[in-house]
Amino acid sequence: MDRLHRGVEAIISFSRWLIVPMLFGLVIGLGALVCKVAIYAWELVKILPAAQDSDVIVGVLTLATFALTGHLILIMIFWNGLPGW
C-alpha cells in the first residue's frame, strides 16, 4: 500500500510540469500584447493633433484595457508558477 501511495504522489507531483508549455504560451502572448500596445500607442500619437476629445479618451481607455489584460496574464503566470520555484 505504501508503494502505491508513493507512486500516486510521484505521478501527481510530476503532472505539475505539464503546465509549463502553457505558461510559455502565456509569455509569448504577453509579448504579442506588448507589440500590439506599442503599435496602438504609436497610431494614437500620430492622430493626436487632429483627434476629437472623445477619440483620445477611447484611445487611452483602450490602452488601459491592454494594461489590465497584461496584468491578468502576469497574475496567471505567477499564480501557477514553475513547479518547485
Secondary structure, 3 states (H helix, E strand, C coil): CHHHHHHHHHHHHHHHHHHHHHHHHHHHHHHHHHHHHHHHHHHHHHHHHHCCHHHHHHHHHHHHHHHHHHHHHHHHHHHHCCCCC
